[in-house]
Amino acid sequence: MTFPVFIPLGPWVVHPHFLFETLAYVVGFRWYLYRRRRRGDQLDDGARWSVVTAAAVGAVLGSRLLFWVEDPAATLSHLDHPLVLVGGKSIVGALVGGWIAVEVVKRWIGVTEATGDLFAVPLAVGIGIGRIGCFLSGLPDGTYGTATSLPWGVDLGDGIARHPTAVYESIFAFVLAFVLARFERSARRGDTFKVFMAAYLTFRLVVDGIKPGVSLAFGLTAIQWVCLGGLAYYAWWLMSRRGHIVASAAQEV
């Protein structure tokens, strides 16, 4: 296999990153709309679309900001190439940025109840789809792992067998989507999104340890520090609700 793996679509040949990222947005958003119609929504249309808009804006800002902080030296070296800086993205930054923006807007419009459950499964599915494109894009995508002697190591074009970390993440995200879809049947409002965030941040904290990132402090990258910050925020909730979460999960297995 030669990377990037371009995808033939009729008379066109499409870059895998563009194709799967677009597919992730379309499928994720359509799935969200379907879930909202089927499950109902405690928010009226005005409040819900305020939340959705805040999530989208916060995701864009958080995604870019964390990408810039991931490798400060590289960011500074590209100050005269704004297209490079604007093009970079971070899923962790998008999730945390979107979450913060939603909480700010909720306080502003007076919404006190949890609003994220409708997003959890679509987000997991979207991440799973998008990471397929990351893997097929090869080394230029920057989501590859470190060298490995494991039999499933993949040579992305530089002659080194590497951890296919994008594949790991895609598999994890699809499994997480399946688990969340079952878990939410008996979960309390707000728990599904919190489980999604805690699970994904934990996964990224671990898997980014086998990626060739830039260490900011104590051997951890910027993404890993953000993951730790998010997990610290959710720690109190996980401890107080661990019995109910385990019981809900066991009930659906």
N, C-alpha and C positions, 0 to 999 in steps of 0.2 A: 504493500500500500504506500502510495506517495502522498505526502501532505503538502499543502492543504488538499482535501478531497473535494473537488468541485462537483456540484450536483447538476446533472442535465435536466432541464425543464423545457420540453418542447424544443424550440429553436434557440433557447438560451442556456448558458452555463452559469450557474449561480454560486457565489462563494458560500460555503457552509455556515459561516458565522452569521451572515446576513439572513440566510434562509431560516435557520433554526431560532434565531433571536426573534425574528418577525413572527414565526409560528408560535413561539412561547407567549408573546404578548397577545396574539389573537386568541389562542386557545384559552389562556388564563383568564382573559377578560370575558370571553363568551361563557366560560364555565362559571365565573362569578355571577354574571347576569342570570344564568340558569338557576343557580343555587338561591339567588335572592327571590326569584319568582316562586320557586318550589318551597322554600323554607319560610318565606316571609321575612319581614324586616321590622324591628322595633322602632326604627327611625323613619320619619317621613322623607319624601324625595329630596326636599331642600337640604335637610341636615345630612342625609346620606351622601349627596353629591358634594357637599362641602368637605366631608370626610375623605371622599375619593380624590377630590382635587388636591387636598392637603397632602394625602399620601403620595400622589404622583409628583408634586413639586418637591416635597421633602426627599423623595427617593432620588430624584435627579441631582439635587444639591448634595445629598449625603454620599451618593455614588461617586460623584466627581471629587469631592473633598477628600474622601478616604483614598482614592486612587492617587491623588497628588501627594498625600502624606506617606504612602507606601514606600516610595523611594524619593526622598527629598532632593538628592543630588540630581537624579534624572529629571525631576520636575523643573528644577532651576535651570538645567541645561536646555530645556525646551521652551523657555519663556518667550523666545522669538518664533515659536512654532505653535500658535494657539490651537490649531486643528488637532495636533497630537494630544494636547492636554484635555481638550473638550471630548475627544474620542474615547478616552479611557474611562472605565467603569468598574465599580466594585459592588457585588451583590450584598455583601455585609453592610457596606455603607448605605446602599439603597434601602435595605430593610430598617436599619436603625434610624436613618434620616427620615424615612416615611413615618415610622412609629412616633418619633419625637414631634414631627409636624402635626400629625393627627391629634396627639394629646394637647398640643397648644391650641389648635382650632376647636377642639371639643370644649376646652375651658372657655374660650371666647364666645361660643354660641350656646353655652349652658348645657351641654350633653354630659351626663354623669355615668351612664351605663357603658358596658364594654361593647365595642363596635367591630372588633377585628375578626370574629369567628368566620364570617363569610369569605374572608380573604385567604384563610389558612390553606385549605386544600388547593385552590387555584394557584397560589404562590408556589407551593411545593411542586405541582405539576409543571408550571412554567419553568422553574429552575431545572427540573429534570430534562425538559425538552431543550432548553437553551444550552445546557452543558454538552449535549451531543454535538452541537455546532462548534463549541469550544474545542472539543477533542479532535474533530475532523479538520479544524483549522491548523493544527500542528503547533510548532514552536512560536510563530509570531503572535499567537493568542496570549501567551504568557501564563497559561493555567496548568502547565505541565508539572510533573513531579521530579524528584531527585532520582539519581541512578539507582537501579535495583537489579538483583540477580534472580528475582522471582520469575517463574515461567511466564507470567502474563505481562512482563515488562514490554514496553512498546518503543521502538525506534521511531521518533518523530521526524527524523531527517538529519540528525547530527551524529549518527553512528552510536548513540548511547541508549541502552535499554532503560526506560524511565517508568516510574509509577504513572499509570494513566489516571491521574487524580480527577480529571474531569469526568471520566467514566465512573469512578468511585462515587462522585457527587451525584451524578445522574441516577445511578442505582439507588443511592440513599434517599434522594428526593422522591422518587416514585414509591419506594417502600413507605416513606413517611406519609405521603399523600394517602395511601391505602389505610395505614394505621389511624390517621386522623379522621378519615371518613367513617371509620367504625367507632372510634373513641367518642366522637361528638354526639353520637346517639344518646348517650347517657351522661354526658359531661354537663357541668354547669356553664351558664353563659360566661364567656370570656376565657374559659379554660383551654379551649381548642387552640386559639391563637397563641396563648402563652406557651403551651406545649410545643407548638410549631417553632416559635422563636427560640426557646430553650434548647430544643433538639438540634436545630440547625446551627446555632451558635456553638454548641458543644462539638458538633461534627467538624465545623470549620476550625475551631481551636486545635483539634487533633490533626486533621488532614493537612492543614497549612504547615505543620511541623515537618512534612515530607515534601515541601515545595522550596525551591531556591529563592527565598525572599530576603529582604534587607532587615536585619535585626535593629530595632530601635532601642531596646533596653532588656537586659536579662535574657537575651537569646530569643526574644519574642518579636514578631513583626507587628506593624501597626494594626493589621487586621486581627491578629490574635489578641492584642490589647483591647480592641473594641469588643471582641467576643467576650473577654473576661469581664469587661465593664457591664455588658448586657446581662451576663450570667449572674453577676453580683447583684444586679437590680432584681432579678427574678428569684434569687436564692430564698428570700423570705417566704415567697409564695409557694415555691416548690416544697419547702420544708413543712409549711402549714397544711398543704393540700396533698402531700404524698400518699397518704392512706386512701383518699378518695380517688386519686388518679390511678393508682395501682388497681383498685377495685373495679373502676370503670373499664380499664384496659383488659383485665382478666375476664370481665363479664362479656366482652365482645370477641374474645379469642375462641 
